[in-house]
């Protein structure tokens, strides 16, 4: 659970994760929690929040591009003579 919360907080602060994902998968479930209940009880609130947060983790991880230390790039160079 602690690993999930750390990953959630990391993705929430990360600039490569789209703002629309943060709004849809985090904002809407929290909004659902504070809205008046359509279905009495808390179980539906927890289900919506859990599904939203899990979807945020799965889609947010795809947005973050990590660069490894052994990452190499091919670069083409062209020499231009000064005249």
C-alpha positions in Angstrom: 0.0 0.0 0.0 2.9 2.4 0.8 4.4 1.7 -2.6 1.1 2.5 -4.3 0.8 5.8 -2.4 4.4 6.8 -3.3 3.9 6.0 -6.9 0.5 7.9 -6.9 2.1 11.0 -5.4 5.1 10.8 -7.8 2.8 10.6 -10.8 0.5 13.3 -9.5 3.5 15.7 -9.3 5.3 14.6 -12.5 5.1 17.1 -15.4 5.0 14.4 -18.1 1.6 13.1 -16.9 -1.1 14.9 -18.7 -3.3 17.3 -16.8 -6.4 15.8 -18.3 -5.5 12.4 -16.7 -5.1 14.0 -13.4 -8.5 15.7 -13.7 -10.4 12.6 -15.0 -8.8 9.9 -12.9 -8.2 11.8 -9.7 -10.4 14.9 -9.7 -13.7 13.3 -10.7 -13.5 10.5 -8.1 -12.8 13.0 -5.4 -15.7 15.2 -6.6 -17.9 12.1 -6.5 -16.9 11.5 -2.9 -18.0 15.0 -1.8 -21.2 15.1 -3.9 -24.4 14.1 -2.3 -24.8 10.4 -2.4 -27.0 8.9 -5.1 -26.5 5.5 -3.5 -26.5 5.5 0.3 -23.4 4.2 2.0 -19.7 4.6 1.5 -18.9 1.5 -0.5 -19.7 3.0 -3.9 -17.5 6.0 -3.0 -14.6 3.8 -2.2 -15.1 1.7 -5.4 -15.1 4.8 -7.6 -12.1 6.2 -5.9 -10.1 3.0 -6.1 -10.9 2.4 -9.8 -10.1 6.0 -10.6 -6.8 6.0 -8.8 -5.8 2.6 -10.2 -6.6 3.8 -13.7 -4.5 6.9 -13.1 -1.5 4.7 -12.0 -1.8 2.5 -15.1 -2.1 5.3 -17.6 0.2 7.7 -15.8 3.1 5.2 -15.9 2.9 5.1 -19.7 3.4 8.9 -19.9 6.6 9.0 -17.9 9.6 8.3 -20.1 12.6 7.3 -18.2 16.1 7.7 -19.6 18.5 5.0 -18.6 22.2 5.6 -18.0 23.3 3.4 -20.8 20.9 5.1 -23.3 22.8 6.0 -26.4 21.7 8.1 -29.4 22.8 8.1 -32.9 23.8 11.6 -34.1 24.6 12.5 -37.7 27.0 15.3 -38.2 27.8 17.2 -41.4 30.9 19.2 -41.8 30.5 22.5 -43.6 33.6 24.3 -45.0 33.9 28.0 -44.3 34.6 30.0 -47.4 
